[in-house]
């Protein structure tokens, strides 16, 4: 959906949302469910890898916002893919915007330890729900819907590998991003007003900016050090697509050249946990991920956490 269309629908001045957010368009689900998106992404990943769903032994859903509080999404995705009962483990990884990266890391550890041979990781987010259109349209317009998935197997000699991964949490900014309702915090029967008020996404951009400005450069330096890479060694940076403005700030802060980044935020918005894998797939289709490429995944999440992974394809 184009920002210009939303401007007209919501009675905003022409060009307001694109000027405020830098986002020109985003996908918005009208008829698909979050599970539909996940299954489509998984099916595409399996087809691309030439793998039958029956070969999957571990299925992880690393979505930013769940389909429902209980049970997890992953078993339903497993069911819809036709994976037989008892042939795979399926569970969710809750790390908000870092959900895919965290789930990817967990799956890699399972494979490295010999607990499974083939894993499927998916992030599916319907970010267009629960947005604060009434009072903060410039925040609501940042988000778009999307899904992406990846198949993981043990690398053969000479194939790509994960070189390093680092995660750090700065819990002092816990309330900077939140949707408070839906769990046990508010009882909708006795706290209906509070439940409704906290069912909408809220974000304190100033707090997030301060945490990132203070700590993110050092975080990236530590990740590069663990991988044994310099900035010039990196062929492609795949950041969480928070917003066009946030990506430009991140590049300046960390010291990467714009041409090292894949930035799809202007045309897709912030797809929460699906942002990084979706952007990586776009880069792959554009021919920006040749064999042997050194790829750096970088992201932040509510909580607040930083996450990064250095991978050689």
Beta strands, then each sheet from edge to edge (+ up, - down):
strand 1: 58-61
strand 2: 89-92
strand 3: 118-125
strand 4: 146-153
strand 5: 161-169
strand 6: 177-178
strand 7: 202-203
strand 8: 236-239
strand 9: 261-262
strand 10: 294-301
strand 11: 305-312
sheet 1: 2+ 1+ 3+ 4-
sheet 2: 5+ 11- 10+ 8+ 9+
sheet 3: 6+ 7-
end
